Amino acid sequence: DGSTDEGFPSAPQQLRVRSADATTVTLEWDPPVDHRGVIVNYVIHYQSMKKYVDTGGVQRQETIDEEIFTNKPTTSFTVLDLPADFTFNFNVVAVTGRGRGDSSNEVQVNTPVGSPESPVAPNAGVDTTKTTPTLTLTLTTPSNRNGAIGSVFLFVSQLTGD
């Protein structure tokens, strides 16, 4: 009847980074040379491993290994909600009805350190039972730090009564 069975597609070509910021990376690529059927979607795979020392001086390691399926055979995609200050390795595979094809070239992207969210107002407590009143402030770390927070500045001004 002239029809052929679908096969596994060849690798997508020339994967590249269109843009990147602290939490998003936009990728684009060219379709495979040999489709070997109808491409139904692409799978974007990314991974990262970061070693760091936490505030208590303990060596830590954070590993990310994720896949995202595009909903259609588009040749660009924006990956959202990435952590800042990580180096990611990305690759893409095309998918036909038969399954996944070969992997594209790999690209490496660093999500830069961004500005943290504004901190939550500190909790303040004043102890007036002592000779000199004591002010205690408790700060809460912003939920979206966009990288390591190097320092926090506290501005204090004296109110005078007239």
Buried (B, 14 or more C-beta within 10 A) or exposed (E): EEEEEBBBBBBBBEBBBEEBEBBEBBBBBEBBEBBBBEBBBBBBBBBBEEEEEEEEEEEEEEEEEEEBEBEEBEBEBEBEEBBBBBEBEBBBBBBBEBEEBBBBBEBEBEBBBBEBEEEEEEEEEEEEEEEEEEEEEEEEEBEBBBBEEEEEEEEEEEEEEE
